[in-house]
């Protein structure tokens, strides 16, 4: 009887561990799919799209996660295959400096203009 209880406890613990891993994999899968641009749809993520392209990418990402690939490795694979444009939030690198810095520069320029107008009312 003790052996049977230990066996049931071991099965329960394995199932809990597998369920936890499945939840983590599903969350990672959804996070990645929401950050990938559907190349067929206008401005829609693969997560939200029902196109054939998005169905293929959903399956591809799921397979890569099952292979044990990390989020970064999956993004690198997609970037190599489709270019930087496929990722909604690209990494900061020499090709994306303008993308990341332009909003900050415009904000600072606008603030400087507003301050000048308020202080120097001529």
PyMOL CGO cylinders between C-alpha atoms (Angstrom):
from pymol import cmd
from pymol.cgo import CYLINDER

trace = [
    CYLINDER, 0.00, 0.00, 0.00, 2.84, 2.40, 0.83, 0.3, 1, 1, 1, 1, 1, 1,
    CYLINDER, 2.84, 2.40, 0.83, 4.43, 1.59, -2.50, 0.3, 1, 1, 1, 1, 1, 1,
    CYLINDER, 4.43, 1.59, -2.50, 1.18, 2.37, -4.30, 0.3, 1, 1, 1, 1, 1, 1,
    CYLINDER, 1.18, 2.37, -4.30, 0.82, 5.73, -2.51, 0.3, 1, 1, 1, 1, 1, 1,
    CYLINDER, 0.82, 5.73, -2.51, 4.42, 6.64, -3.33, 0.3, 1, 1, 1, 1, 1, 1,
    CYLINDER, 4.42, 6.64, -3.33, 3.79, 5.70, -6.96, 0.3, 1, 1, 1, 1, 1, 1,
    CYLINDER, 3.79, 5.70, -6.96, 0.63, 7.86, -7.10, 0.3, 1, 1, 1, 1, 1, 1,
    CYLINDER, 0.63, 7.86, -7.10, 2.47, 10.76, -5.48, 0.3, 1, 1, 1, 1, 1, 1,
    CYLINDER, 2.47, 10.76, -5.48, 5.28, 10.46, -8.01, 0.3, 1, 1, 1, 1, 1, 1,
    CYLINDER, 5.28, 10.46, -8.01, 2.79, 10.45, -10.91, 0.3, 1, 1, 1, 1, 1, 1,
    CYLINDER, 2.79, 10.45, -10.91, 1.02, 13.49, -9.44, 0.3, 1, 1, 1, 1, 1, 1,
    CYLINDER, 1.02, 13.49, -9.44, 4.31, 15.40, -9.11, 0.3, 1, 1, 1, 1, 1, 1,
    CYLINDER, 4.31, 15.40, -9.11, 5.30, 14.54, -12.67, 0.3, 1, 1, 1, 1, 1, 1,
    CYLINDER, 5.30, 14.54, -12.67, 1.92, 15.75, -13.96, 0.3, 1, 1, 1, 1, 1, 1,
    CYLINDER, 1.92, 15.75, -13.96, 2.23, 19.00, -12.01, 0.3, 1, 1, 1, 1, 1, 1,
    CYLINDER, 2.23, 19.00, -12.01, 5.73, 19.57, -13.39, 0.3, 1, 1, 1, 1, 1, 1,
    CYLINDER, 5.73, 19.57, -13.39, 4.53, 18.84, -16.94, 0.3, 1, 1, 1, 1, 1, 1,
    CYLINDER, 4.53, 18.84, -16.94, 1.54, 21.17, -16.54, 0.3, 1, 1, 1, 1, 1, 1,
    CYLINDER, 1.54, 21.17, -16.54, 3.82, 23.94, -15.29, 0.3, 1, 1, 1, 1, 1, 1,
    CYLINDER, 3.82, 23.94, -15.29, 6.15, 23.44, -18.26, 0.3, 1, 1, 1, 1, 1, 1,
    CYLINDER, 6.15, 23.44, -18.26, 3.18, 23.45, -20.65, 0.3, 1, 1, 1, 1, 1, 1,
    CYLINDER, 3.18, 23.45, -20.65, 1.94, 26.74, -19.19, 0.3, 1, 1, 1, 1, 1, 1,
    CYLINDER, 1.94, 26.74, -19.19, 5.40, 28.32, -19.50, 0.3, 1, 1, 1, 1, 1, 1,
    CYLINDER, 5.40, 28.32, -19.50, 5.70, 27.07, -23.09, 0.3, 1, 1, 1, 1, 1, 1,
    CYLINDER, 5.70, 27.07, -23.09, 2.25, 28.40, -23.96, 0.3, 1, 1, 1, 1, 1, 1,
    CYLINDER, 2.25, 28.40, -23.96, 3.03, 31.80, -22.42, 0.3, 1, 1, 1, 1, 1, 1,
    CYLINDER, 3.03, 31.80, -22.42, 6.33, 31.97, -24.31, 0.3, 1, 1, 1, 1, 1, 1,
    CYLINDER, 6.33, 31.97, -24.31, 4.56, 30.88, -27.51, 0.3, 1, 1, 1, 1, 1, 1,
    CYLINDER, 4.56, 30.88, -27.51, 1.93, 33.62, -27.13, 0.3, 1, 1, 1, 1, 1, 1,
    CYLINDER, 1.93, 33.62, -27.13, 4.54, 36.26, -26.26, 0.3, 1, 1, 1, 1, 1, 1,
    CYLINDER, 4.54, 36.26, -26.26, 6.55, 35.46, -29.38, 0.3, 1, 1, 1, 1, 1, 1,
    CYLINDER, 6.55, 35.46, -29.38, 3.50, 35.28, -31.66, 0.3, 1, 1, 1, 1, 1, 1,
    CYLINDER, 3.50, 35.28, -31.66, 2.28, 38.69, -30.44, 0.3, 1, 1, 1, 1, 1, 1,
    CYLINDER, 2.28, 38.69, -30.44, 5.66, 40.22, -31.33, 0.3, 1, 1, 1, 1, 1, 1,
    CYLINDER, 5.66, 40.22, -31.33, 5.83, 38.80, -34.87, 0.3, 1, 1, 1, 1, 1, 1,
    CYLINDER, 5.83, 38.80, -34.87, 4.30, 40.81, -37.69, 0.3, 1, 1, 1, 1, 1, 1,
    CYLINDER, 4.30, 40.81, -37.69, 2.06, 38.98, -40.16, 0.3, 1, 1, 1, 1, 1, 1,
    CYLINDER, 2.06, 38.98, -40.16, 3.57, 39.67, -43.57, 0.3, 1, 1, 1, 1, 1, 1,
    CYLINDER, 3.57, 39.67, -43.57, 0.20, 39.15, -45.28, 0.3, 1, 1, 1, 1, 1, 1,
    CYLINDER, 0.20, 39.15, -45.28, -2.03, 41.26, -43.02, 0.3, 1, 1, 1, 1, 1, 1,
    CYLINDER, -2.03, 41.26, -43.02, -1.66, 45.02, -42.57, 0.3, 1, 1, 1, 1, 1, 1,
    CYLINDER, -1.66, 45.02, -42.57, -0.27, 45.82, -39.12, 0.3, 1, 1, 1, 1, 1, 1,
    CYLINDER, -0.27, 45.82, -39.12, -1.55, 42.65, -37.48, 0.3, 1, 1, 1, 1, 1, 1,
    CYLINDER, -1.55, 42.65, -37.48, 0.46, 40.25, -35.35, 0.3, 1, 1, 1, 1, 1, 1,
    CYLINDER, 0.46, 40.25, -35.35, 0.69, 36.57, -36.17, 0.3, 1, 1, 1, 1, 1, 1,
    CYLINDER, 0.69, 36.57, -36.17, -1.16, 35.90, -32.91, 0.3, 1, 1, 1, 1, 1, 1,
    CYLINDER, -1.16, 35.90, -32.91, -4.21, 37.86, -34.12, 0.3, 1, 1, 1, 1, 1, 1,
    CYLINDER, -4.21, 37.86, -34.12, -4.10, 36.81, -37.77, 0.3, 1, 1, 1, 1, 1, 1,
    CYLINDER, -4.10, 36.81, -37.77, -5.86, 33.88, -39.41, 0.3, 1, 1, 1, 1, 1, 1,
    CYLINDER, -5.86, 33.88, -39.41, -3.86, 33.94, -42.67, 0.3, 1, 1, 1, 1, 1, 1,
    CYLINDER, -3.86, 33.94, -42.67, -2.03, 30.93, -44.06, 0.3, 1, 1, 1, 1, 1, 1,
    CYLINDER, -2.03, 30.93, -44.06, 1.29, 32.63, -43.34, 0.3, 1, 1, 1, 1, 1, 1,
    CYLINDER, 1.29, 32.63, -43.34, 0.38, 33.14, -39.67, 0.3, 1, 1, 1, 1, 1, 1,
    CYLINDER, 0.38, 33.14, -39.67, -0.78, 29.53, -39.34, 0.3, 1, 1, 1, 1, 1, 1,
    CYLINDER, -0.78, 29.53, -39.34, 2.59, 28.39, -40.67, 0.3, 1, 1, 1, 1, 1, 1,
    CYLINDER, 2.59, 28.39, -40.67, 4.50, 30.69, -38.31, 0.3, 1, 1, 1, 1, 1, 1,
    CYLINDER, 4.50, 30.69, -38.31, 2.38, 29.56, -35.33, 0.3, 1, 1, 1, 1, 1, 1,
    CYLINDER, 2.38, 29.56, -35.33, 3.29, 25.95, -36.07, 0.3, 1, 1, 1, 1, 1, 1,
    CYLINDER, 3.29, 25.95, -36.07, 6.95, 26.84, -36.65, 0.3, 1, 1, 1, 1, 1, 1,
    CYLINDER, 6.95, 26.84, -36.65, 7.23, 28.71, -33.32, 0.3, 1, 1, 1, 1, 1, 1,
    CYLINDER, 7.23, 28.71, -33.32, 5.52, 25.86, -31.47, 0.3, 1, 1, 1, 1, 1, 1,
    CYLINDER, 5.52, 25.86, -31.47, 7.96, 23.36, -33.00, 0.3, 1, 1, 1, 1, 1, 1,
    CYLINDER, 7.96, 23.36, -33.00, 10.97, 25.54, -32.15, 0.3, 1, 1, 1, 1, 1, 1,
    CYLINDER, 10.97, 25.54, -32.15, 9.81, 25.81, -28.52, 0.3, 1, 1, 1, 1, 1, 1,
    CYLINDER, 9.81, 25.81, -28.52, 9.34, 22.02, -28.37, 0.3, 1, 1, 1, 1, 1, 1,
    CYLINDER, 9.34, 22.02, -28.37, 12.90, 21.65, -29.71, 0.3, 1, 1, 1, 1, 1, 1,
    CYLINDER, 12.90, 21.65, -29.71, 14.07, 23.68, -26.71, 0.3, 1, 1, 1, 1, 1, 1,
    CYLINDER, 14.07, 23.68, -26.71, 14.97, 26.85, -28.61, 0.3, 1, 1, 1, 1, 1, 1,
    CYLINDER, 14.97, 26.85, -28.61, 15.01, 30.09, -26.63, 0.3, 1, 1, 1, 1, 1, 1,
    CYLINDER, 15.01, 30.09, -26.63, 13.00, 33.18, -27.46, 0.3, 1, 1, 1, 1, 1, 1,
    CYLINDER, 13.00, 33.18, -27.46, 16.12, 34.91, -28.78, 0.3, 1, 1, 1, 1, 1, 1,
    CYLINDER, 16.12, 34.91, -28.78, 17.01, 31.94, -31.00, 0.3, 1, 1, 1, 1, 1, 1,
    CYLINDER, 17.01, 31.94, -31.00, 13.50, 31.90, -32.47, 0.3, 1, 1, 1, 1, 1, 1,
    CYLINDER, 13.50, 31.90, -32.47, 13.64, 35.64, -33.21, 0.3, 1, 1, 1, 1, 1, 1,
    CYLINDER, 13.64, 35.64, -33.21, 17.07, 35.21, -34.82, 0.3, 1, 1, 1, 1, 1, 1,
    CYLINDER, 17.07, 35.21, -34.82, 15.73, 32.41, -37.03, 0.3, 1, 1, 1, 1, 1, 1,
    CYLINDER, 15.73, 32.41, -37.03, 12.76, 34.53, -38.13, 0.3, 1, 1, 1, 1, 1, 1,
    CYLINDER, 12.76, 34.53, -38.13, 14.98, 37.60, -38.65, 0.3, 1, 1, 1, 1, 1, 1,
    CYLINDER, 14.98, 37.60, -38.65, 17.34, 35.62, -40.89, 0.3, 1, 1, 1, 1, 1, 1,
    CYLINDER, 17.34, 35.62, -40.89, 14.44, 34.25, -42.91, 0.3, 1, 1, 1, 1, 1, 1,
    CYLINDER, 14.44, 34.25, -42.91, 12.20, 37.36, -43.18, 0.3, 1, 1, 1, 1, 1, 1,
    CYLINDER, 12.20, 37.36, -43.18, 14.35, 40.33, -42.13, 0.3, 1, 1, 1, 1, 1, 1,
    CYLINDER, 14.35, 40.33, -42.13, 14.13, 42.76, -39.19, 0.3, 1, 1, 1, 1, 1, 1,
    CYLINDER, 14.13, 42.76, -39.19, 10.72, 44.03, -40.28, 0.3, 1, 1, 1, 1, 1, 1,
    CYLINDER, 10.72, 44.03, -40.28, 9.00, 40.80, -39.15, 0.3, 1, 1, 1, 1, 1, 1,
    CYLINDER, 9.00, 40.80, -39.15, 9.59, 41.68, -35.47, 0.3, 1, 1, 1, 1, 1, 1,
    CYLINDER, 9.59, 41.68, -35.47, 7.33, 44.39, -33.97, 0.3, 1, 1, 1, 1, 1, 1,
    CYLINDER, 7.33, 44.39, -33.97, 9.90, 45.36, -31.32, 0.3, 1, 1, 1, 1, 1, 1,
    CYLINDER, 9.90, 45.36, -31.32, 13.35, 44.94, -32.89, 0.3, 1, 1, 1, 1, 1, 1,
    CYLINDER, 13.35, 44.94, -32.89, 16.48, 44.95, -30.74, 0.3, 1, 1, 1, 1, 1, 1,
    CYLINDER, 16.48, 44.95, -30.74, 18.64, 48.05, -30.47, 0.3, 1, 1, 1, 1, 1, 1,
    CYLINDER, 18.64, 48.05, -30.47, 21.47, 47.71, -32.96, 0.3, 1, 1, 1, 1, 1, 1,
    CYLINDER, 21.47, 47.71, -32.96, 23.22, 49.83, -35.59, 0.3, 1, 1, 1, 1, 1, 1,
    CYLINDER, 23.22, 49.83, -35.59, 20.36, 49.28, -38.05, 0.3, 1, 1, 1, 1, 1, 1,
    CYLINDER, 20.36, 49.28, -38.05, 17.64, 50.33, -35.60, 0.3, 1, 1, 1, 1, 1, 1,
    CYLINDER, 17.64, 50.33, -35.60, 19.21, 53.30, -33.78, 0.3, 1, 1, 1, 1, 1, 1,
    CYLINDER, 19.21, 53.30, -33.78, 17.05, 55.78, -35.69, 0.3, 1, 1, 1, 1, 1, 1,
    CYLINDER, 17.05, 55.78, -35.69, 13.92, 53.77, -34.92, 0.3, 1, 1, 1, 1, 1, 1,
    CYLINDER, 13.92, 53.77, -34.92, 14.57, 53.87, -31.17, 0.3, 1, 1, 1, 1, 1, 1,
    CYLINDER, 14.57, 53.87, -31.17, 16.14, 57.34, -30.87, 0.3, 1, 1, 1, 1, 1, 1,
    CYLINDER, 16.14, 57.34, -30.87, 13.93, 59.41, -33.22, 0.3, 1, 1, 1, 1, 1, 1,
    CYLINDER, 13.93, 59.41, -33.22, 10.91, 59.53, -30.85, 0.3, 1, 1, 1, 1, 1, 1,
    CYLINDER, 10.91, 59.53, -30.85, 13.17, 60.64, -27.99, 0.3, 1, 1, 1, 1, 1, 1,
    CYLINDER, 13.17, 60.64, -27.99, 14.80, 63.32, -30.14, 0.3, 1, 1, 1, 1, 1, 1,
    CYLINDER, 14.80, 63.32, -30.14, 11.42, 64.60, -31.34, 0.3, 1, 1, 1, 1, 1, 1,
    CYLINDER, 11.42, 64.60, -31.34, 10.17, 64.72, -27.74, 0.3, 1, 1, 1, 1, 1, 1,
    CYLINDER, 10.17, 64.72, -27.74, 13.22, 66.69, -26.61, 0.3, 1, 1, 1, 1, 1, 1,
    CYLINDER, 13.22, 66.69, -26.61, 13.00, 69.05, -29.59, 0.3, 1, 1, 1, 1, 1, 1,
    CYLINDER, 13.00, 69.05, -29.59, 9.29, 69.67, -28.94, 0.3, 1, 1, 1, 1, 1, 1,
    CYLINDER, 9.29, 69.67, -28.94, 9.99, 70.31, -25.25, 0.3, 1, 1, 1, 1, 1, 1,
    CYLINDER, 9.99, 70.31, -25.25, 12.76, 72.77, -26.10, 0.3, 1, 1, 1, 1, 1, 1,
    CYLINDER, 12.76, 72.77, -26.10, 10.45, 74.65, -28.50, 0.3, 1, 1, 1, 1, 1, 1,
    CYLINDER, 10.45, 74.65, -28.50, 7.68, 74.81, -25.88, 0.3, 1, 1, 1, 1, 1, 1,
    CYLINDER, 7.68, 74.81, -25.88, 10.07, 76.06, -23.18, 0.3, 1, 1, 1, 1, 1, 1,
    CYLINDER, 10.07, 76.06, -23.18, 11.48, 78.68, -25.54, 0.3, 1, 1, 1, 1, 1, 1,
    CYLINDER, 11.48, 78.68, -25.54, 7.95, 79.89, -26.40, 0.3, 1, 1, 1, 1, 1, 1,
    CYLINDER, 7.95, 79.89, -26.40, 6.91, 80.06, -22.73, 0.3, 1, 1, 1, 1, 1, 1,
    CYLINDER, 6.91, 80.06, -22.73, 10.05, 81.72, -21.38, 0.3, 1, 1, 1, 1, 1, 1,
    CYLINDER, 10.05, 81.72, -21.38, 10.80, 84.07, -24.24, 0.3, 1, 1, 1, 1, 1, 1,
    CYLINDER, 10.80, 84.07, -24.24, 7.38, 85.50, -25.10, 0.3, 1, 1, 1, 1, 1, 1,
    CYLINDER, 7.38, 85.50, -25.10, 8.47, 88.03, -27.71, 0.3, 1, 1, 1, 1, 1, 1,
]
cmd.load_cgo(trace, "trace")
